[in-house]
Amino acid sequence: KSHYYSPELDFYNFPYAFGQLFATGLYAQSKIQGPSFADTYRQLLSYTVTNSCEEVCKKAGFDITTTDFWQSGIDIYAKEIEMFKAYVEKL
């Protein structure tokens, strides 16, 4: 969708970009924590009713105000890109 890439619509695009990177960061956390992440995730969901995003995540054990959280999600995409490039080179 072309409107995702329009710089004039940053107010519109931010929630999508935030949501995608946040979800990927959570996925990275789940890989680190393993099966115990299910409990962390349930806690995270229960905190969302009355807390800010920063507070929710801090209570769940990670800090979205640092670049480390966001980088963990970006690293997943970087790894997938490298896997794709390796696959294409074999064709």
C-alpha contacts under 8 A as a table, 3 or more apart, distances in Angstrom:
res1	aa1	res2	aa2	distance
1	K	4	Y	5.91
1	K	5	Y	7.90
2	S	5	Y	5.67
2	S	6	S	6.98
3	H	6	S	5.24
3	H	9	L	7.41
4	Y	9	L	7.78
4	Y	13	N	5.89
5	Y	13	N	7.87
6	S	9	L	5.58
6	S	10	D	7.31
7	P	10	D	5.60
9	L	12	Y	5.20
9	L	13	N	6.22
10	D	13	N	4.94
10	D	14	F	5.81
11	F	14	F	5.73
11	F	15	P	7.85
12	Y	15	P	6.77
12	Y	16	Y	7.79
13	N	16	Y	5.40
13	N	17	A	6.26
14	F	17	A	5.16
14	F	18	F	5.84
15	P	18	F	5.04
15	P	19	G	5.81
16	Y	19	G	5.11
16	Y	20	Q	6.09
17	A	20	Q	5.22
17	A	21	L	6.16
18	F	21	L	5.33
18	F	22	F	5.78
19	G	22	F	5.01
19	G	23	A	5.94
20	Q	23	A	5.25
20	Q	24	T	6.17
21	L	24	T	4.99
21	L	25	G	5.94
21	L	70	W	6.67
21	L	73	G	6.04
21	L	74	I	7.32
22	F	25	G	4.97
22	F	26	L	6.17
22	F	70	W	7.27
22	F	73	G	7.52
23	A	26	L	5.03
23	A	27	Y	6.19
23	A	73	G	8.00
24	T	27	Y	4.87
24	T	28	A	6.22
24	T	72	S	7.95
24	T	73	G	4.73
24	T	74	I	7.67
24	T	76	I	7.57
25	G	28	A	4.99
25	G	29	Q	6.27
25	G	69	F	6.04
25	G	70	W	5.97
25	G	71	Q	7.82
25	G	72	S	5.81
25	G	73	G	4.20
25	G	74	I	7.85
26	L	29	Q	4.94
26	L	30	S	6.18
26	L	73	G	7.70
27	Y	30	S	4.98
27	Y	31	K	6.38
27	Y	73	G	7.49
28	A	31	K	5.14
28	A	32	I	6.45
28	A	72	S	6.00
28	A	73	G	6.00
28	A	76	I	7.33
29	Q	32	I	5.04
29	Q	33	Q	6.08
29	Q	37	F	7.46
30	S	33	Q	5.13
30	S	34	G	5.48
30	S	35	P	7.49
30	S	37	F	5.23
30	S	38	A	7.89
31	K	34	G	5.31
33	Q	36	S	5.91
33	Q	37	F	5.40
34	G	37	F	5.79
35	P	38	A	6.08
36	S	39	D	5.73
36	S	40	T	6.87
37	F	40	T	4.82
37	F	41	Y	5.96
38	A	41	Y	5.08
38	A	42	R	6.23
39	D	42	R	5.10
39	D	43	Q	6.23
40	T	43	Q	5.12
40	T	44	L	6.10
40	T	60	A	5.78
40	T	61	G	7.92
41	Y	44	L	4.89
41	Y	45	L	6.22
41	Y	60	A	7.51
42	R	45	L	5.17
42	R	46	S	6.29
43	Q	46	S	5.08
43	Q	47	Y	6.30
43	Q	60	A	6.47
44	L	47	Y	5.28
44	L	48	T	6.59
44	L	56	V	5.91
44	L	57	C	6.66
44	L	59	K	7.44
44	L	60	A	5.54
45	L	48	T	5.40
45	L	49	V	7.90
46	S	49	V	6.61
47	Y	50	T	6.26
47	Y	51	N	6.12
47	Y	56	V	5.52
47	Y	59	K	7.95
48	T	51	N	5.54
48	T	52	S	7.15
48	T	53	C	7.27
48	T	56	V	6.13
51	N	54	E	7.98
51	N	55	E	5.81
51	N	56	V	5.86
52	S	55	E	5.18
52	S	56	V	6.08
53	C	56	V	5.09
53	C	57	C	6.23
54	E	57	C	5.37
54	E	58	K	6.13
54	E	63	D	6.96
54	E	64	I	6.19
54	E	65	T	7.04
55	E	58	K	5.04
55	E	59	K	6.10
56	V	59	K	5.30
56	V	60	A	6.28
57	C	60	A	4.89
57	C	61	G	6.25
57	C	62	F	5.43
57	C	63	D	6.00
57	C	64	I	6.75
58	K	61	G	5.08
58	K	62	F	5.08
58	K	63	D	5.28
58	K	64	I	7.73
59	K	62	F	7.49
62	F	69	F	7.40
63	D	66	T	6.02
63	D	69	F	6.65
64	I	67	T	7.34
64	I	68	D	7.97
64	I	69	F	5.63
64	I	70	W	7.02
65	T	69	F	7.90
66	T	69	F	6.14
66	T	70	W	7.43
67	T	70	W	5.30
67	T	71	Q	5.83
68	D	71	Q	5.01
68	D	72	S	6.10
69	F	72	S	5.32
69	F	73	G	6.98
70	W	73	G	5.37
70	W	74	I	6.43
71	Q	74	I	4.90
71	Q	75	D	5.89
72	S	75	D	5.13
72	S	76	I	6.67
73	G	76	I	5.31
73	G	77	Y	6.91
74	I	77	Y	5.20
74	I	78	A	6.25
75	D	78	A	4.88
75	D	79	K	6.10
76	I	79	K	5.17
76	I	80	E	6.29
77	Y	80	E	5.03
77	Y	81	I	6.14
78	A	81	I	5.08
78	A	82	E	6.27
79	K	82	E	5.10
79	K	83	M	6.20
80	E	83	M	4.99
80	E	84	F	6.14
81	I	84	F	5.04
81	I	85	K	6.14
82	E	85	K	5.04
82	E	86	A	6.15
83	M	86	A	5.13
83	M	87	Y	6.18
84	F	87	Y	5.00
84	F	88	V	6.16
85	K	88	V	5.11
85	K	89	E	6.18
86	A	89	E	5.17
86	A	90	K	6.57
87	Y	90	K	5.32
87	Y	91	L	6.87
88	V	91	L	5.29
